[in-house]
Amino acid sequence: MPEGTNRQWVLASRPEGLAGEQNFRWTEAPVPPLKEGEVLVRNLWLSFDPTQLGWTKTDTYVPKVPLGEPMRALGVGQVVESRHPGFTAGEMVTGMLGWQDYLLTDGDRSARVQKLPPQVPASLALGLFGITGMSAYFGVTEIGRVQPGETFVVSSAAGAVGSIAGQIAKIRGAHVVGIAGGPTKCGWLRREAGFDAAIDYRSEKVGPRLSALCPRGIDVYFDNVGGEILDEVLARINLHARIVLCGGISGYATREFPPVRNYIALTVKRARMEGFLVVDYTARYPEASRALAGWLAEGRVTQKEDVATGLENAPKTLARLFTGENFGKQLLKIADPPLPVPE
Ligand SMILES: NC(=O)c1ccc[n+]([C@@H]2O[C@H](COP(=O)([O-])OP(=O)(O)OC[C@H]3O[C@@H](n4cnc5c(N)ncnc54)[C@H](OP(=O)(O)O)[C@@H]3O)[C@@H](O)[C@H]2O)c1
């Protein structure tokens, strides 16, 4: 890459169904010189999150990505030049960096990047201590409120959020059952992540397996998927069960979410089904980070990572989330830090 060139993937068209390379356009342009108050960030790592597909299609909790703009993405980067009093070259930062080599932010927009605490690896900043870990923590503790001895079920269990959610529920003393695609993921859940049991929804019938593995019924369901699995869980909930609506990836491609057939179970069981967005908990991220850092240090939480490389592979990397190719937190490494990282 020529020095000072910014390569970008811009959104070229709104995908019908899944997003592919045809929906993005590769552009290259020189990095403009910095004006007073601006910060130049070299992007190093990008995070891949299922919600990005929604961002390409329609307004959700944030406006859709405008056509012609770089694809929006969280990432970790390094400040390589600063004419802003709050930032110094060499500092590691995180924020909405986008599918590009460089982010140039002005004084106001630089609020979008925050400094990373020293010694926090990018993979953990975007995973356990990022949106992933925060969603798992607040979904389990605030919405699910799982108690010792309860039965906790999570879907997309070998994914970034699901794997952490199940481990937190285990730490809180629950019987934990994960639902994931394929024997490799299910084996990992049992052997490495400490789940009590796992269901391979691709080869097993989810309903009967839930009945066998949750003989006392289901108290908390952490739903990442929606659709048929949600209905199978609803058919087996206990009195005062909590259904945590974290996401519904089975409907993200079409934006047509299957109807919930067994909702009357909520009435019969006086149960609660509640959605949440992690961004509403921003003020409490330090509390969650402290708890997660403690469990990580004690070896009670493990983060599975799936690392792709090269900015040119960004569209293909996003697609992995929707085929189940990713195993754990999906990241894309773009570059090494060009400057020494401060201790
Ligand atoms: N509410 C919030 O604030 C918030 C914040 C972050 C994430 N989320 C949601 O949390 C969920 C998980 O996100 P993540 O980042 O941890 O992603 P992830 O689980 O690491 O990756 C997505 C996984 O979804 C599964 N999947 C894909 N299509 C599926 C389908 N049609 N049916 C069933 N499973 C399917 C695949 O796993 P298998 O191989 O097991 O099928 C895939 O690996 C998503 O729904 C996301 O939108 C919500």
The ligand as a MOL file (V3000), in Angstrom:
LIG
                    3D

  0  0  0     0  0            999 V3000
M  V30 BEGIN CTAB
M  V30 COUNTS 48 52 0 0 0
M  V30 BEGIN ATOM
M  V30 1 N -29.1190 -6.3510 22.1860 0
M  V30 2 C -27.8890 -5.9030 22.0170 0
M  V30 3 O -27.5130 -4.8190 22.4870 0
M  V30 4 C -26.8990 -6.7560 21.2610 0
M  V30 5 C -25.5310 -6.4530 21.2690 0
M  V30 6 C -24.6600 -7.3010 20.5880 0
M  V30 7 C -25.1510 -8.4090 19.9040 0
M  V30 8 N -26.4830 -8.6380 19.9060 0 CHG=1
M  V30 9 C -27.0390 -9.8120 19.2160 0
M  V30 10 O -26.4530 -10.9740 19.7860 0
M  V30 11 C -26.4960 -12.0150 18.8380 0
M  V30 12 C -25.1260 -12.6750 18.7570 0
M  V30 13 O -24.1860 -11.7360 18.2760 0
M  V30 14 P -22.6410 -12.1180 18.2270 0
M  V30 15 O -21.8860 -10.8810 17.9300 0
M  V30 16 O -22.3080 -12.9080 19.4310 0 CHG=-1
M  V30 17 O -22.5650 -13.0540 16.9310 0
M  V30 18 P -22.0500 -14.5600 16.9040 0
M  V30 19 O -22.9770 -15.3650 17.7470 0
M  V30 20 O -20.5930 -14.5830 17.2320 0
M  V30 21 O -22.1730 -14.9560 15.3700 0
M  V30 22 C -23.3910 -15.2210 14.7630 0
M  V30 23 C -23.7870 -16.6990 14.9220 0
M  V30 24 O -25.1870 -16.7980 14.7330 0
M  V30 25 C -25.5020 -18.1110 14.3540 0
M  V30 26 N -26.5010 -18.0400 13.2640 0
M  V30 27 C -26.3790 -17.4170 12.0720 0
M  V30 28 N -27.5110 -17.5370 11.3680 0
M  V30 29 C -28.3600 -18.2830 12.1240 0
M  V30 30 C -29.6940 -18.7460 11.9490 0
M  V30 31 N -30.3900 -18.4740 10.8360 0
M  V30 32 N -30.2500 -19.4920 12.9330 0
M  V30 33 C -29.5670 -19.7660 14.0510 0
M  V30 34 N -28.3070 -19.3470 14.2930 0
M  V30 35 C -27.7230 -18.5960 13.3380 0
M  V30 36 C -24.2130 -18.7790 13.8740 0
M  V30 37 O -23.8400 -19.7330 14.8620 0
M  V30 38 P -24.2010 -21.3140 14.7050 0
M  V30 39 O -23.0710 -21.9180 13.9550 0
M  V30 40 O -24.3210 -21.7590 16.1010 0
M  V30 41 O -25.4830 -21.3470 13.9160 0
M  V30 42 C -23.2000 -17.6420 13.8920 0
M  V30 43 O -21.9080 -18.0770 14.2190 0
M  V30 44 C -26.9560 -11.3940 17.5320 0
M  V30 45 O -28.3340 -11.6440 17.3760 0
M  V30 46 C -26.7040 -9.9220 17.7500 0
M  V30 47 O -27.5090 -9.1100 16.9380 0
M  V30 48 C -27.3570 -7.8410 20.5570 0
M  V30 END ATOM
M  V30 BEGIN BOND
M  V30 1 1 1 2
M  V30 2 2 2 3
M  V30 3 1 2 4
M  V30 4 1 4 5
M  V30 5 2 4 48
M  V30 6 2 5 6
M  V30 7 1 6 7
M  V30 8 2 7 8
M  V30 9 1 8 9
M  V30 10 1 8 48
M  V30 11 1 9 10
M  V30 12 1 9 46
M  V30 13 1 10 11
M  V30 14 1 11 12
M  V30 15 1 11 44
M  V30 16 1 12 13
M  V30 17 1 13 14
M  V30 18 2 14 15
M  V30 19 1 14 16
M  V30 20 1 14 17
M  V30 21 1 17 18
M  V30 22 2 18 19
M  V30 23 1 18 20
M  V30 24 1 18 21
M  V30 25 1 21 22
M  V30 26 1 22 23
M  V30 27 1 23 24
M  V30 28 1 23 42
M  V30 29 1 24 25
M  V30 30 1 25 26
M  V30 31 1 25 36
M  V30 32 1 26 27
M  V30 33 1 26 35
M  V30 34 2 27 28
M  V30 35 1 28 29
M  V30 36 1 29 30
M  V30 37 2 29 35
M  V30 38 1 30 31
M  V30 39 2 30 32
M  V30 40 1 32 33
M  V30 41 2 33 34
M  V30 42 1 34 35
M  V30 43 1 36 37
M  V30 44 1 36 42
M  V30 45 1 37 38
M  V30 46 2 38 39
M  V30 47 1 38 40
M  V30 48 1 38 41
M  V30 49 1 42 43
M  V30 50 1 44 45
M  V30 51 1 44 46
M  V30 52 1 46 47
M  V30 END BOND
M  V30 END CTAB
M  END
